[in-house]
Amino acid sequence: MRAIWKGAITFGLVNVPVKVYSATEDHDIPLHQVHDKDGGRIRYQRRCEICGKVVDYEHIDKAFDDGEQTVILTAEDFGSLPQERSREIDVVEFVPNEQLDPIMFDRSYFLEPDSSSNKAYALLRRTLEETERTAIVHFALRQKTRLGALRVRGDVLMLQTLLWDDEVREANFPALDERVRISAQELEMSHSLVESFESDFSPSKFSDDYQDELRQLIDAKLKKGDAVSTEETFGEQPEEKQGEVLDLMEALRRSVETSRSKKKPAAAAAKKPAAAKKPAAAAKPAAKKPAAKKRAAS
């Protein structure tokens, strides 16, 4: 893992330097859009509505529009805000664990000690455990002032961002005001049904069936040869757009894919004389190419 932020937890005169890491990640298979006729990549561009040019991210500012006027805010404007410059996770109060409503939880982060001695870190962790309390904190991250809950998970201090009170909607449904009569027998049967499903929650028992089946579908298509060369999906950019890099990560990804596509034929040729089993495997790419050309021609 790579730290996304560094700061210090502060309460009273206690200062606990920490590194902040994202505690969760997305396991979804990355997909992109292509043209159904020729498989060409579909891309979104940041185009200026006045000059019509594609704008690099480094030349994009943020703005607020009230319907009549637009206020442009630069990186320097955001940097001038006191909260944005702060590197403190300031403890406001300690509250009983059960008082936090799960609906308020947003993002989760792990905190790692960032000093030669982790005594202050261990002291805070043990105090929160033994008092069964959660620290409510204020801090600034990514141009936003945040409210957070600092609690213990195993041996690690965890910081969870909280939604502000006005960000949680009220559930005002007229149907809930209707009086419903539930008999004792119905309630007893419902309790019996719950008991028949009783268990201890273990996250490892559950998996994302959709993503598993999607991976099987992709693997089956690859094995069948139902694929086109990634390099062929890029096409050629018009002259006025050449050299325009929309995103550094996209440029790196594109370079890696191109490099891999060039290495595959060379690697297959090098492995041919190594063993008797290889000719069958090496024959697969040759079968793929005609299929790819036919698809492109249609």
Secondary structure, DSSP 8 states (H G I E B T S, - for coil): ----EEEEEEETTEEEEEEEEE-----S-----B-TTT--B-----B-TTT--B--GGG--EEEE-SS-EEEE-HHHHHTSHHHH--EEEEEEEEEGGGS-GGGEEEEEEEEE-SS--HHHHHHHHHHHHHTEEEEEEEE-SS-EEEEEEEEETTEEEEEEE--GGGS-----GGGGS-----HHHHHHHHHHHHHT-----GGG---HHHHHHHHHHHHHHHHT----GGGGT----GGGTT--S-HHHHHHHHHHHHHHHHHHHHHHHHGGG-TTHHHHHHHHHHHHHHHHHHHH-
